[in-house]
């Protein structure tokens, strides 16, 4: 191996050259920022600097000369040290040498310099940077809890007085920072005390204290610093109450229960005003009943809009644009509803829903007179004040964008637009009518009625008349062949846009939106439609003296009384009552608020009377159970169905309503706990089960004369008949008994089935679904056989069944002992022979007068038109039917009633039917064994 030998002379030469080069390499001093700001959390060691501690050297990347070897701090008092993290990048960190306590020193300032590594590993020829100022702030830690300055506090108050501040408690904190050393909140730890404390430690009473109720209060108070650190110990506060005369109302209860149907009930029968012998000159008391949370502002009838209008005597012909969704009124199915308040149907619009009214529903004959009415609840729309909110709009369906008439809200103003059709003599005419009212945007329910007697338009809000403050004219609309579209909740724009769409969406709630063409609503009808059924009242009005003055608001929710002495005002207050005239009111709380002002001689107000806040609790009404009973199967010959009058379906129908009471004092004869109840109905529907009626061969009608003199009306379609209107159950029975079915092409049709159901309060209470089956017989032999099994003798007195209470949707009654069924069936078989013999004797005795008598009676349930009909009785056939019934039930368990005397039952059928379980016969009828009572016209039979 070859080695390089360096002579001493050569080494000296090289060393000299290296020294010269080193001095040339470390040319620059390190560079750092001129100042630094740092933060250190007490009891921590790392300092966060801004900007970060970094030294730069222009000699980089030369080794040593371009590297940072150290940071030095000048100042022996600074408890910090600096450390180089990366020599090449010059990064460093500043740390505390020991614990730093904010409570001892909050800030530190010192000098720092950076040093490079020199020109060689030995550090020779190092250079240092300029001096930089470092300012360190110590962040506080929430070490200390607040402490109260006093171990306990005492105060004394006078009863009956409200204090802004009874006393002040004070606490302090040892932490150094404002965040942790300041007290930010005080809190009363003791629960359910009539005191409150503010952020400054001031304690006040939240209600007037009573010495009789409590003489001394002890409450515990704690505090929090602004870092939410709680005091370790709460401080007790003692407050003594001194007795004093307390002006105010005395002798009243905070809650008054109201039982539905009890009429007017006194609210404050023992109430009197205490004025502590103050020399008063007058007293004014205002009693307010708060019902805005009930229904549409108060307890109103929740019948359908059509039923209410008929009940109030409104002119017929109105169109309900927001009916309950159904198969025939499906345009409201997509709208949001709020129908949880006792069937009070409310539609809620959130700016995204609207409904197109079908063309067959839209009134086509709007003249110079018509009425638009609706319930509306609407509030201001932030950020959308320039947007129109349309309730109702009639606009072009296609091609153009003309609004023929519309009702909308704009900037809390109600605007009605009506553009008339152009005629030759027309010019500018009134077109827009504006009203600015507080009610439009107060988020409360109001009833709006617009009466149009063009060119005059009048607005009624809750029965009060308002003239438009602005009326603008416009040109009439030129006639065209363009169809129009009526919409609710927005306006339809079918022209002048690429895609037809809804615009000007409504935001609020609507209910009962109707249009009545040709007539305007009277003040009486409007008042009836929006009238509250609950309110304040004065019982024994005649007992009030002349020294009392009183005034009700139109809704009777506010009563103001004034008197010149205590005796008169006390007497008047005891007469204040609550009344709810609804038979089934909406249950729940109604708030009462009484404010009182007392005036003394020569002074405006001398005694402060605290307000009275109480509640009326309307108890839930006893829910009625509406039950429909009658024959569930009828058999008719084909010829009778073909007759022009058709056949009656529900001739013997009965509708009753019962309620269950827990009163044990009721008579046993009336079935303890069950009472029959009289109330109205608002609709009954007769629906076709199965295929709808064929208009070419079938009809279901009701005689119009049967509705005269009643608050009833009816509509029919191929799916059935709806009878509606608020009227008694007796009137509904009379109307339903006139429903007739006709089929002039029965063909091979063997039966038709119908379902009858009734309602009270727009579906709040519904009856059972009563099903009726019509059998159609196409030959005389089959009719003869069926009639032998179902006929009832004319001399047999009908059995009156005891009351059968159904639940709201009950359909059947279950449970018939098998032995009793056998007895009844056998008796019916034996009865057939008696019936035939009885009919023959009747025919013989009354042959001459039968036809006249029949003409004077009501239409029989079955008339026979076959004069040559022969009746043949086959007792064996009847017995076989009874035997089948025995075999079907022989495996069922027997009752004690099986031991009854069969001979006695067979000998006296009438007695047996009354003494056996009435429920058996009821079940037999419903299960189809005895399908119906058939009446015979003996004059039409030949023997």
Secondary structure, DSSP 8 states (H G I E B T S, - for coil): -------HHHHHHHHHHHHHHHHHH--S--B--SEEEEEEETT--B-EEES--B-B-TTTTSTTTTSEEEEEEE-TT--EEEEEEETTTTEEEEEESS---TTT-SEEEEEEEEEE--SSTT-TT--B---EEEEEEEE-------EESSSEEEEEEETT---S-SEE--EE---SSHHHHSEEEEEE-SSS-SEEE-TT-EEEESS---TTT-SEEEEEEEEEETT--B-SS-EEEEEEEE-----EEES--SEEEE-TT---EES-TT-EEE-TT--EEEEEEEEEEE-TTSTTSS------HHHHHHHTT--S-EEESS----SS-GGGTTSEE--TTTT---EEEESS--EEE-TTTS-----SEEEEEEEEEEE--TT-TTS-EEEEEEEESSB---EEEEEEEETTEEEEEE--B--TT--SEEEEEEEE-GGGGEEEEEEEEEEEETTEEEEEETTEEE--SEEEEE--B---S--EEEEESSEEE-BSSSS-EEES--EEEEEEEEEEET----HHHHHHHH--SEEEEESSGGGS-TTEEEEE-TTS-EEEEEESSHHHHHHHHHHEEEEE--TT---EEEEEEEEEEEEETT-S--B----EEEEEEE------EEEEES-SEEEEEHHHHHSTT-EES-TT-EEEEEEE---TTS-GGG-TTEEE---EEEEEEEEEESS---TTTEEEEE-GGGGTTTT-EEEEETTEEEEEEEEEHHHHHHHHTTEEEEES--TT--EEEEEEEEEETTTTEE---EEEEEEEE-SHHHHHHHHHHHB--TTS-----------TT--------HHHHHHHHHHHHHHHHHHHHHHHHHHHHTTTTHHHHHHHS---S-----TT------HHHHHHHHHHHHHHHTTS---GGGGS-HHHHHH-HHHHHHHS-HHHHHHHHHHTSS---B---GGG---
